[in-house]
Amino acid sequence: MAGANQRRERLCVAGVDPAATGPTGYAVIEFDGREPRCLHFGALRHPARAAFGDRLRALHQTLGQLFAEFSPGVIAIETVFAAPNLRTSLKLAEARGVVLLAAAEAGIVVHSYTPREVKFQVTGYGAASKAQMQTMVGALLHLDRPPESPDAADALALALCHAFTERARRRVGAAGDSLYPARIEA
């Protein structure tokens, strides 16, 4: 039986919300099983006329730097969904592929969540609005104010979703002894 003063295992989670054309949100949180703590967040914005290949390269470089600086044990990303048109869907899938490549290069486990799962874990309501998500992310992470960028808020929400899901898995014994699962669910 573990002593009451035993150090809690900390989970470092990166959340990435790739975008087909707009900013890509990214975030890193730390979670000790009780309180999540924000380490870093932002949104990668591209020049309006930047070629898509240049956007993908910038995304790969940004994620490589983020992963090197914070060494997350896991990355949470949204599952692929059908976008309003095929071209947007394909670009979103390509951006998601860059995230998966950066994770694989860094040896980081990836977990995918649907938008509804993320919203439910963070707000308790699977159809929450962007504004509700921003407010709840700010409150859960004790930020001075909610993130201005909805993309950054979405990335923080993805990281929180994984942390809360992992805490639930641990409580029911589904994850074994480690916060870091040994499989990729992307």
N, C-alpha and C positions, 0 to 999 in steps of 0.2 A: 504494500500500500504506500502510495506516495505521500510524503510529508506535506503539511500545509504550506511550508515555506519553499517548496520546490519551485524552481523557475518554470514559468509557462513557456511552452514552445510557441514561437512566433511564426506566423505565416505572412510572407511578403507576396502580394498579389499585384500584378499589372493588369489593368483593364485597357483594352484598345477597341475603339469604335471606328472602324475604317469607313471611309466615304468614297463614293464613286466620283463625285465632282467637288464637293465642299470640303470643309476642314475635317481632319481626322483627329478625334479626341484620344488622349492617352492619359494614364494616371497610374500611380503606384501607391498602395496603402499597405499598412502593417496591421496585423490582427492577432491579438493574444488570446482570443476566445471570448473575451468580454467586451473590450472597447476597440473599435477600429481607429486607426490614426493615419491621417493623410501625410504622405511623404512628398508627393509631387503630382502636379497635373497641368494640362495645357491642351492646346489645339494647334495642330500643324496646318497652317494656312499657306496656300500656294498663290503665286501671281496669277491674275485672271487668265492670261494667255499662255501659261506654262503647258508644255507638251505633257501628255499623260505619262509617258515614259519617265520624264523628269520628275513628275509627282511621285511615281512609284519609287524611284531612286531616293528621293528626299525622305520618303516614309521609311524605307529600309535603313537609311543612315540614322535617322532620328531614333528609331526603335533600337538599333544596335547600340547607340550611345546610352539610351535609357536603361537597357538591360545590363550594360557594362557597369553603369553607375550604381544601380540599386540591386542587382542580382535577384530578381524575383524568382520564387520557386515555381510559380504557376502564372499563366496568362488566361484571362477571361475575355472572350470575344463573342459577338452575336453570331447566331447561326445564320446561314444564308437564307434569304427569303426572296420571294418574287417582287421585284421592283416594278414600278408602273410600265416600264418598257424594257425590251430585251437588251438594248444597248446599255442602259443603266445597270441592269442586272449583271451583265458581263463585266463591266468596269468595277462594280462592287466585288464580284468574285475575284477579279485580278488583284485588287487592293487587299482583300482578305488573304489571298495566296502569298503576298509579300509579308504579311504579318506572320503567317505560318512558317515561311522560310526563315525569317529573322528569329523566331522562337526555336526552330530546329537547329539553326546555327549556334544558338546560345545554350542548347540543351535544356530548354524549358518546356514543361508540360503545358498543354493547351486544353482548356475546357470551353465548350460552346453552350450558350444559353439563348433561348428565344427572347424576343422583346417582352413578351407577356410574363415570362419567368422573372426577368430582371425587375420589371415594374412591381410585380407582386412581392418579391423579396424585399425591395427597398421601401415601398409605400403601403403594402398590404392590399393593393388594388391593381389588378392586371391591365387596366385600361387607363392608367394615370397619364396626365398631360405632361408635356415637357416642363412647364412651370412647377407642377407638383413634384416632379423628379428633382429638379434643381433645388427646391426648398428642402426636401427630405434629405438629399445628399449633404447639403450644408449643415442640417441639424444633426444627422448621424455622425458626421465627422467633426462636429464642433468648430466649423469654419466661422470666421467673423461675418461673412455674408455668403449667400449661395453663389456657386460659380456662375459667372456671366455667360460663358460659352455653354450652350446646350450640348455641344459635342464633348467638351471636357466633363460636364456633368454626367453624360451617358457613360463615359469611360470609367468615372468614379463609381457609378451605379453598377457597372459590370463587375468591377473588383469587389464591391460590397456584396453583390449577389453570390459570387463564388465563396467569399469568406463566410457568409451566413449559411450557405448550403453545406459547406465543409463542416461548420460547427454542428449542424443538424446531423450530418452523417456520423460524426464522431459520437454524438450523444446516443445514437442508436447502434453504434458499434460497427457500422458498415465500412468505415475507412481503416480499420485496424489501428495500429499504434502511431501512424505518421499522418501529418497533415498533407503530405505530398504523395498523391497517388502515382502509381507506376505505369499509367497508361495515358494515351492521348485520346481524347474524346472529340477531337475537332472534326 
